[in-house]
Amino acid sequence: MHVLGHIDDKSMYLKLKKKEGINMAKYVGYHRTSTEEQHLDRGINEIKKHCADNGIKLHKDKVYTDQNTGKSFDRPAYQLLKNEV
C-alpha cells in the first residue's frame, strides 16, 4: 500500500495497485478516531470533498472507518478494506 495523501494525522487515502504487470489503481478512503466520543463525520466529509475536487473515485464509493486506538492495526474496518482490495 502507498499513502497517496493525508488530510490530517488520522485520515488517509491509499492508492493500491493490484495484479502484477497491470496498472489497476484503486483509491480507498480510511478515517480513524481513537474514541467513540470523537466524531467521524468531519474526516469522512473532508475525504469525500477532496476526492470530488480532484476527480478521485473511491473503491465502492465508501470511506472505511474505525473508532479504535492507533497503537494496533487490528481494527475491524482496516482489516476489511485490506481483504477487499
QUILINKA-V866937 format. One record per helix or strand of 2 or more residues. SS is the DSSP state (hx for helix, st for strand). FROM is the first residue (numbers start at 1). TO is the last residue. Records with the same first field share a line. If there is no record, write none. Layout:
# QUILINKA-V866937
SS = FROM-TO ; FROM-TO
This chain:
# QUILINKA-V866937
st = 2-8 ; 11-18 ; 24-33 ; 58-67
hx = 41-53 ; 76-84
